[in-house]
Amino acid sequence: MAELQLKGVRKSFQNFEVIHGVDLTVEDGSFTVFVGPSGCG
């Protein structure tokens, strides 16, 4: 059994912040994908 926890994740490109402090828990056996506006991840 495993679990992945991400807390306060941020990403920016120079002064443009694209991810604003995301908290995420991925439970064991689940499948999670981050995608952008165009649908590519």
C-alpha positions in Angstrom: 0.0 0.0 0.0 1.3 3.4 -0.9 0.0 7.0 -1.1 1.5 10.1 -2.6 0.9 13.5 -1.0 1.8 16.8 -2.6 1.4 20.0 -0.5 1.7 23.6 -1.6 3.0 22.8 -5.1 3.8 25.9 -7.2 5.1 26.4 -10.7 6.0 29.6 -12.4 7.7 30.7 -15.6 9.6 33.9 -14.7 6.9 36.1 -13.2 3.9 34.1 -14.5 2.6 31.6 -11.9 0.8 28.7 -13.6 0.2 26.4 -10.5 -0.9 28.2 -7.4 -0.2 26.1 -4.3 -1.9 22.8 -5.1 -2.5 20.2 -2.5 -3.1 16.7 -3.8 -3.4 13.2 -2.4 -3.2 10.2 -4.8 -4.5 7.1 -3.2 -3.0 3.6 -3.7 -4.1 2.1 -7.0 -5.5 5.3 -8.5 -4.3 7.0 -11.7 -3.9 10.8 -11.8 -2.9 13.1 -14.6 -2.3 16.8 -14.8 -3.3 18.4 -18.1 -3.1 21.9 -19.4 -5.8 23.9 -21.3 -5.0 22.1 -24.5 -5.4 18.7 -22.9 -1.7 17.7 -23.0 0.0 17.0 -19.8 
